[in-house]
Each structure stands twice: as C-alpha cells, then as structure tokens.
Amino acid sequence: MTALATTAARYWILEADLPSTGVVTAGVILEDPERDRLWIRLRRDWDQIAGEEAEVFNALAADLEEKAAFGARRLIEYFEQTLSNALRISEPRETVVRDFERSLARLYREHVRASVRPFETHLPRYSLAAAAGKFLENREVTVEGWEEAPAGLRLAPEMFVARIAGRSMEPKIPDGSLCVFRFGVAGSRQGRLVLVEQTGGGANDRYTVKRYRSEKRPSGDGSWSHERIRLESLNPEFPSWDLDPEQDRYRIVAEFVAVLDENA
C-alpha cells in the first residue's frame, strides 16, 4: 500500500495566566502552510477554571476563528504583536501531518488536560474486551481514562472510546487510532462500519472493525432471513470475508462514529 502523504507543519501552544489557577494551557494552533490556514482548538472548561474571566475566554474560540479567515501568517503576526501576559503564544514547533483535523486532535490531547465532564465533553476509554463486557454482558468495568470529544459531537451514555490496531480500514481508520463507538446500531447496518467480536477467538484477534454488507432472502410468510453477510476491509491489501448466517460465532458490538486522533 502506498504510504499516506505527509506535510511538514508548525504548531503553537496558547497559554492563559488565570488569577485563580495560574498558567494553564489554553489550546493548540496548527498551521496548514499550503493553504495558509490555521486549525484552532481551545479548551471548553473556562466556567470551571477562569472565574470572572470565563465569559471572555468562552468567546475566544469564535474570535480566533474569525481572525483566522485573514490567513495563518497574519493571525500569527497579530498574536505576536498584541497578546499580553494574560494570554500568550509559544514559539513555533515542528510536526508532521497526514490529516490536519486528526493531527490537531492529537496535539490537543498531548498538551491540554481539561476538566472531565462525563458525557458532556468527555467519553470513557475502554479496552475492546471491557467495552464488549460492559455493553453486551452488563458487567461493571474499569474506565481506563476519559477522552475529550470534539465540540461538534453530540455525546450519549452508550458511547465509548477504544484504540484500534491494524491497517485493514485505512485510510479512514489509521492503525493505532483512538476511535469513538456507539453501542448498538440503530436502523439498518447496511454499509456501516461496525465493531465485531469473534466469540471464542484469541485475545489478539478477537475484535475487528469492518464494513457490514448483507443480502436478505424473503420467506413465504413475509419474514426474511440473511442469505449472505459480508465483512469488508477498506484497505484492498486485507481480505474481506463472508459470515455463515447459521453460526453464532460473531456479534456486532458497536457502530463506529469517528476517529478522535491518530497515534502518530
């Protein structure tokens, strides 16, 4: 498989000096040099850490996005010329980017530790085995950690985060990605990406993410049965396969929602 193209880029860390808590990381700014664009992600817990300044910081993200429309270079120059001790920007740092949105999420996760608000801003991170146990066997499991989700993603208690290993779903799901899943698949599974558990499989090959395809055979009484169920890899280097509808070796654990970040 051809390696995914990468771009050399720069990023900056924004810091805020708050009267109540001192210096905190406010967010991350990532430059797309080819399009002269800035990708910006700021923390969302100002109400909990910024006191009387919370309203100002809550409006900061929209203000920066508006200014970013004039181009990355002009906004960075604006920062360097106008920011005060209360809000300051770091020296630029180098990074390599395959996907700017996912790379921004990775950098944000590395540098920002925002307050955890379960199922408001954060989702629980489980191992795949724990997720299957919690949602399919109603077991209490230990949360490995809490991961902050993007602001535009509506969260719910049936959602969780897990890391996926393997290249069979690249480029959509890179090897090592931290991904969001939703237990259960509402409506038809046709064409959706699903997390599948192979019951009785080994510890390392028990779970897989695949695209679900099925063909149905109608019966004379108006009901139907599966004639064919196929689990498809997106990466052509990896095989797809048919499931035997008569065997109960596989079960659908959850539906893939989004990639949070890439482990690269």
C-alpha positions in Angstrom: 0.0 0.0 0.0 1.3 3.5 -0.9 2.2 5.4 2.2 -0.1 8.2 3.1 1.2 11.6 2.1 2.6 13.8 4.9 3.1 17.5 5.3 5.7 19.4 7.4 3.8 21.9 9.6 4.2 24.1 12.6 2.0 24.4 15.7 1.8 26.8 18.7 0.6 26.4 22.3 -1.6 29.1 23.7 -1.3 29.7 27.4 -3.5 31.7 29.7 -2.4 33.2 33.1 -5.5 33.0 35.3 -5.8 34.8 38.6 -7.3 31.7 40.3 -5.2 28.9 38.9 -2.1 30.4 37.4 -0.8 29.4 34.0 -2.8 26.8 32.1 -2.6 25.5 28.5 -5.5 27.2 26.7 -5.3 25.3 23.4 -3.4 24.5 20.2 -3.0 26.2 16.9 -1.8 24.2 13.9 -0.8 25.8 10.6 -1.6 24.3 7.2 1.2 26.1 5.2 0.0 25.0 1.8 -3.4 26.6 2.2 -2.3 29.4 4.6 -4.9 28.1 7.1 -4.9 27.7 10.9 -6.6 24.9 12.7 -7.6 26.0 16.2 -8.8 24.0 19.2 -9.3 25.6 22.7 -10.3 24.1 26.0 -14.0 24.3 26.9 -13.9 24.3 30.7 -13.4 28.0 31.3 -16.5 28.2 33.6 -14.7 25.9 36.0 -11.2 27.4 36.0 -11.4 31.0 34.8 -13.7 32.6 37.4 -14.8 36.1 36.4 -12.8 35.8 33.1 -14.8 32.8 31.9 -17.1 34.8 29.6 -14.1 36.4 27.9 -12.3 33.0 27.3 -15.5 31.3 26.2 -15.7 33.9 23.4 -12.1 33.4 22.5 -12.5 30.5 20.1 -15.1 32.2 17.9 -12.9 35.4 17.9 -9.8 33.5 16.8 -11.7 31.6 14.1 -13.0 34.9 12.7 -9.5 36.4 12.6 -8.1 33.2 11.1 -10.1 33.9 8.0 -7.5 36.6 7.1 -4.8 33.9 6.8 -2.5 32.0 9.1 0.5 34.3 8.7 -1.4 37.4 9.5 -3.0 35.9 12.6 0.3 34.6 14.0 1.7 38.1 13.5 -1.3 39.5 15.3 -0.7 37.2 18.2 3.0 38.1 18.5 2.2 41.8 18.4 -0.9 42.1 20.6 -1.0 39.3 23.1 -0.4 40.2 26.7 0.8 38.3 29.7 -2.7 37.1 30.3 -2.7 35.2 27.0 0.5 34.3 25.3 1.7 32.1 22.4 4.7 29.7 22.4 7.5 29.6 19.9 6.5 27.5 16.8 7.2 23.8 17.0 7.6 21.4 14.1 5.4 18.4 13.4 4.4 16.1 10.5 0.8 15.9 9.5 -1.2 13.4 7.5 -4.7 14.8 8.3 -4.9 18.2 9.9 -8.1 17.7 11.8 -6.8 14.4 13.4 -3.4 15.8 14.0 -4.9 18.8 15.8 -6.8 16.4 18.0 -3.7 14.5 18.8 -1.7 17.6 19.7 -4.6 18.9 21.8 -4.7 15.6 23.6 -1.0 15.7 24.3 -0.9 19.3 25.6 -4.3 20.1 27.2 -5.8 18.5 30.3 -9.3 19.9 30.6 -11.7 19.2 33.4 -13.6 16.0 32.8 -17.4 16.3 32.4 -18.7 12.8 31.6 -20.8 12.6 28.5 -20.8 16.4 28.2 -17.3 16.9 26.9 -15.6 13.6 27.7 -16.2 9.9 26.9 -14.9 6.8 28.8 -12.0 4.9 27.2 -12.2 1.1 27.5 -10.2 -1.8 26.1 -12.3 -3.5 23.5 -12.8 -6.5 25.7 -14.1 -4.3 28.5 -16.4 -2.5 26.2 -17.9 -5.8 25.0 -18.4 -6.9 28.6 -20.0 -3.7 29.7 -22.4 -3.3 26.8 -23.2 -6.9 25.9 -22.9 -8.7 29.3 -23.9 -5.8 31.6 -20.7 -6.1 33.6 -19.2 -3.2 35.6 -15.8 -2.5 34.1 -13.0 -0.1 34.9 -12.6 3.0 32.9 -9.0 3.3 31.6 -9.4 7.1 31.2 -11.6 9.9 29.9 -11.1 11.4 26.4 -12.3 14.8 25.3 -14.5 14.7 22.3 -14.8 17.4 19.6 -17.2 20.2 20.3 -19.5 19.2 17.4 -20.0 15.6 18.5 -23.2 15.0 20.5 -22.4 12.6 23.3 -24.5 9.9 24.9 -24.0 7.3 27.7 -23.9 4.5 25.1 -20.8 5.9 23.5 -17.2 5.0 24.4 -13.6 5.3 23.1 -11.2 2.5 22.2 -7.9 2.2 20.4 -7.9 0.2 17.1 -4.8 -1.7 15.9 -4.4 -2.8 12.3 -4.3 -1.4 8.8 -7.4 -3.1 7.3 -9.6 0.0 7.5 -7.0 2.6 6.3 -7.1 5.3 5.2 -10.4 6.0 7.1 -9.2 4.5 10.3 -5.4 4.6 10.6 -3.5 1.9 12.6 -3.4 2.9 16.3 -6.3 5.3 16.1 -8.3 6.3 19.1 -11.9 6.0 17.9 -15.4 6.7 19.1 -18.0 3.9 19.0 -21.7 3.8 19.9 -23.1 0.6 21.3 -25.9 -0.8 19.2 -26.7 0.1 15.6 -29.9 1.9 15.1 -31.7 1.0 11.9 -30.1 -0.9 9.1 -26.4 -2.0 9.5 -26.0 -2.0 5.7 -22.9 -0.2 4.7 -21.9 1.0 8.2 -18.6 0.4 9.9 -19.1 -1.9 12.9 -17.0 -3.3 15.7 -17.3 -7.1 15.5 -16.5 -9.6 18.2 -15.5 -13.1 17.3 -16.6 -15.2 20.2 -14.1 -17.9 21.2 -11.3 -16.1 19.3 -7.9 -15.4 20.7 -7.0 -12.4 22.8 -5.2 -10.6 20.0 -7.6 -11.3 17.1 -11.0 -11.3 18.8 -12.1 -7.9 17.6 -12.2 -6.3 14.2 -13.8 -3.2 12.5 -15.3 -3.9 9.2 -17.9 -2.5 6.8 -21.1 -4.5 7.1 -22.9 -5.8 4.0 -25.8 -8.2 3.8 -28.2 -9.8 1.4 -31.6 -11.0 2.6 -33.8 -13.9 1.4 -37.6 -13.4 1.7 -39.8 -16.2 3.1 -43.3 -17.2 2.0 -44.8 -15.9 5.3 -43.5 -12.4 4.8 -40.4 -12.7 7.0 -36.9 -12.9 5.8 -33.5 -14.4 6.6 -29.9 -13.5 5.9 -28.7 -15.1 2.7 -25.2 -13.5 2.9 -23.4 -11.4 5.5 -20.0 -9.9 4.4 -17.5 -8.0 6.5 -15.4 -5.8 4.2 -12.0 -4.3 4.7 -11.5 -0.8 3.2 -7.8 -1.4 2.6 -7.6 -3.7 -0.5 -4.4 -5.3 0.9 -6.5 -7.0 3.5 -9.2 -9.7 2.9 -12.9 -9.4 3.3 -15.0 -12.4 4.2 -18.5 -13.9 4.4 -20.0 -14.9 7.7 -22.0 -18.1 8.0 -25.6 -16.9 9.0 -26.2 -20.3 10.6 -23.3 -19.9 13.0 -23.4 -17.7 16.1 -19.6 -17.0 16.3 -19.8 -13.3 15.6 -21.7 -10.5 17.2 -21.9 -6.8 16.5 -20.7 -4.8 19.5 -21.0 -1.2 18.3 -21.0 1.2 15.4 -18.0 3.3 14.5 -18.6 7.0 14.9 -15.4 8.9 14.4 -11.6 8.9 14.7 -10.5 11.1 17.7 -6.8 11.1 16.8 -4.0 9.2 15.2 -1.3 7.5 17.2 1.4 9.1 15.1 
